Amino acid sequence: MNSVIGYLYFFSCITTLVLYYSRSKKKFVKIVKTYYPSVTIHKNNITPVYVFCTTFSLYSVVGLFDKISMNNYSTYELLVFALGCILGLGFFLIGYGYDVSPINSSESYFKGPAHLSKKIKFGELFLFLLFIIICFVFRNRLIKMIVNFGESDLYASYAIRAERTRITGVRSALASYFTLVFLSLPFYRSYKEKKIHALDIFIYVIVFVYAFLAGDRTNLVLAALLLAVLVNSRFFHLKVNFIIFAAILGTLVLVLVGHLRKYNNFESMWRMINNENLEELLSLTSSGEFKNTTGTMFSYIHAYSNGKSFYNFGYIYLLDIIMYIPTFIFPSRPLPPQEQYMHEFFPSAASGTGHGWFILTDGYIAFGVIGIVIEMYSYGKLLKYTYRKYFENNKNPLTNYLYVYFLLYVFYSIRSSVMLSIKNYIIAVLPVLVILTLEKYFNEKSI
């Protein structure tokens, strides 16, 4: 019976996505024929709705089958999870609506530089200066990335937040801007000029390989999205079948990295791959990335079915807002929900470690399944508004670089909360937001 629930949920996800894509495409064709009768148009396939739905389906399906195989959860608990997920996905799509933004595929769209002021290209100058400053400040890290190309820091050496002090925490936050600025210059130049220079490739490869060795899945996903957005926007449109293939390949890479992150050099990684069963290494259920993330919601469902209620009637959202206040301003602020979860269900775990978080968990804790429906509908509305307001068919390089990070945090919102994802996105792209604001200001002054 439990396996039937798993397969029914899997086919429900597939059916929902196929129906959505088919309906979206029909509506898109109708609008194109109405407003663009003489122009060849292609639909943009690198949009937040596809990133979210693909990732959400993957995490929820793998998480459900993992819990079925464990035989630790009742049929009722599995049904509640499956029902919550399909309602969450469905109401997200209802809230988001349809992607009908056309991209002109005629040659004129791809010719010439991106839309920039001819009088003052402030963004390019500022990015170059910031690039030089970042390289100087983090020169030791940069030298290590290039000279010790086959090695990196072990993931475990910086993953546990409990081992960080306030000073190292600030330093770590500043260091997070290293990749942001380091990759922004080659992206900006390639997007603006529609040329990829040898230096741009060198910078990209250095960041990608170093992130792979360090087990830094965030920067690996970022690198993949950066290439996808750049190619799709300035060179040629990526088709759905290619995106599906890339998503499957990328998923296997992320699972493999989960095992390789225990090592920090090519030799140790290659030895481990040769000694282990590759089929087991690439098994989705072998990765804690999927089962731990959805496990947070399963823990609350299981506790509730055993008579312990965690419903707090929306208090968790207030807690999410309080998390926006830095600890140096509010030292006694409550622990984030993710750490409260660890204290409640895994009290022996090291402080600051975590099992991730599932996007539906907030809504379930707040109001049960009804909370999931309300939150996911609202999240769909928010993503569509943001996409249409700031990123739809935008040809400014800096805005499109912000879009890469926007997609990254849409991806990571599945293993986080909505409020936390918004907070982390704003913090992560703050330097680029400042540059974009200044560029617009100086461009307007030059007119």
FENNORBEL-V681802 format. One record per helix or strand. SS is the DSSP state (H for helix, E for strand). FROM is the first residue (numbers start at 1). LEN is the number of residues. Records with the same first field share a line. If there is no record, write none. Layout:
SS=FROM-LEN, FROM-LEN
This chain:
H=2-34, 48-23, 75-22, 107-4, 122-16, 139-9, 156-4, 161-3, 166-28, 198-17, 217-18, 240-21, 266-10, 278-4, 284-3, 288-18, 315-8, 337-9, 359-9, 369-23, 397-17, 418-11, 430-17
E=41-3, 102-3, 151-1, 265-1
